[in-house]
Amino acid sequence: MTMATVQTEAKPIVNRTQALVWLRQMMLIRRFEERAEMLYQKGNKIGGFFHQYSGQEPVAVGSIGVLREDDYVITAYRDHGHALARGVSAKAGMAELLGKVTGCSQGKGGSMHFFDLEKGFLGGHAIVGSHIPLAAGVGFAIKYRGEDRVCICFFGEGAMNQGSVHEAFNMAALWKLPVIYIVENNLYAMGTSLARSSAVTDLTLRGAVPYGIPGVSINGNDIELMAKTTREAVHRARAGEGPTFIEAQTYRYKGHSISDPGKYRLKDEVDSAVRNDPIVVYQNILKQRGWIDQEAIDRMHESVKQEIEESIAFAEQSEPPPLEALYQDITVAPYIPQE
Ligand SMILES: Cc1ncc(C[n+]2csc(CCOP(=O)(O)OP(=O)(O)O)c2C)c(N)n1
């Protein structure tokens, strides 16, 4: 089992302003989840499933960071990071976790179902692999309308074993749909390692080669490499050249979900990943470039903490959805029970 370590390219692929925005976004995602975990565990303020993204932040921030505002993003249930990277506010995210009407899904989605149409963030999907054919549908709609938008579709390596995923890859390749498939290989699907569930562990061999899709396997914890690779894929998609498959090697620090103590992996393995924390590594890289100093990093941390505390206050003061919301936004005609 190999674990990705950060080795950002010698030559920056972004300017200082962009790099600092990305650093702050990664910090924001990390802090958002740290505080949400406390609210879940100690405050009993959050219910339902809750999957943390800690450790994987560069994958979302680096890739979504190169999109245009009118592009689309779709992902699975481990969605907090993707939503925040796409510009969903911490307030709207926190309120969603607390089940409040001011949440990004009006308090009816919860952790696994963040959604924000205005930001082109199409969820948050809980059934493993279910959104991957949806991404092909989004790509088809883009092409049908003659637009040059793209859709990034994130999923875990466990989803690669779903049959419909392969049907979707085939159609996306056949019709040259503008979809960028990013598989976040964090080595485990719940408690099962990739090597125990897949006869072939090189994901590009399974996700790209059979369908004629260009595929690369990269260190997903290297934010600038993530951005560079995605930018090339976006370029191809906009030019009508079809999908790209990117395997982003990464690692999740927490258990599969908040109720998973993660007994299937050694403490040493987790500790070694945390020691190479990609956020700290990126901070150091930016320091070496002379783009930020420790004082500014500390100030950034403080402003992130404040933003998250404000989001919690906002969520706590918000109202739960009204009773009639139960019958709104459902896919069948509204059913209103008679007295
Ligand atoms: C169709 C389906 N089967 C099983 C599950 C239960 N389940 C939830 S998450 C998960 C593991 C998925 O792992 P992976 O795709 O690698 O994503 P990660 O959790 O690592 O981000 C499983 C089996 C489910 N939600 N949907």
PDBQT file of the ligand as one rigid body, heavy atoms in Angstrom, charges set to zero:
ROOT
HETATM    1  C1  LIG A 401     -24.674   1.339  -3.663  1.00  0.00    +0.000 C 
HETATM    2  C2  LIG A 401     -24.102   1.470  -2.286  1.00  0.00    +0.000 A 
HETATM    3  N1  LIG A 401     -23.505   0.399  -1.698  1.00  0.00    +0.000 NA
HETATM    4  C3  LIG A 401     -22.996   0.512  -0.466  1.00  0.00    +0.000 A 
HETATM    5  C4  LIG A 401     -23.067   1.704   0.216  1.00  0.00    +0.000 A 
HETATM    6  C5  LIG A 401     -22.455   1.797   1.596  1.00  0.00    +0.000 C 
HETATM    7  N2  LIG A 401     -21.223   2.590   1.491  1.00  0.00    +0.000 N 
HETATM    8  C6  LIG A 401     -21.200   3.875   1.834  1.00  0.00    +0.000 A 
HETATM    9  S1  LIG A 401     -19.728   4.558   1.588  1.00  0.00    +0.000 SA
HETATM   10  C7  LIG A 401     -19.050   3.136   1.037  1.00  0.00    +0.000 A 
HETATM   11  C8  LIG A 401     -17.591   3.078   0.645  1.00  0.00    +0.000 C 
HETATM   12  C9  LIG A 401     -17.258   3.887  -0.554  1.00  0.00    +0.000 C 
HETATM   13  O1  LIG A 401     -15.877   4.133  -0.617  1.00  0.00    +0.000 OA
HETATM   14  P1  LIG A 401     -15.225   5.050  -1.688  1.00  0.00    +0.000 P 
HETATM   15  O2  LIG A 401     -16.048   5.054  -2.929  1.00  0.00    +0.000 OA
HETATM   16  O3  LIG A 401     -13.805   4.658  -1.819  1.00  0.00    +0.000 OA
HETATM   17  O4  LIG A 401     -15.321   6.536  -1.096  1.00  0.00    +0.000 OA
HETATM   18  P2  LIG A 401     -14.731   7.163   0.253  1.00  0.00    +0.000 P 
HETATM   19  O5  LIG A 401     -15.713   6.854   1.335  1.00  0.00    +0.000 OA
HETATM   20  O6  LIG A 401     -13.392   6.556   0.469  1.00  0.00    +0.000 OA
HETATM   21  O7  LIG A 401     -14.668   8.619  -0.009  1.00  0.00    +0.000 OA
HETATM   22  C10 LIG A 401     -19.996   2.130   1.045  1.00  0.00    +0.000 A 
HETATM   23  C11 LIG A 401     -19.722   0.739   0.648  1.00  0.00    +0.000 C 
HETATM   24  C12 LIG A 401     -23.714   2.782  -0.403  1.00  0.00    +0.000 A 
HETATM   25  N3  LIG A 401     -23.838   3.985   0.179  1.00  0.00    +0.000 N 
HETATM   26  N4  LIG A 401     -24.195   2.674  -1.650  1.00  0.00    +0.000 NA
ENDROOT
TORSDOF 0
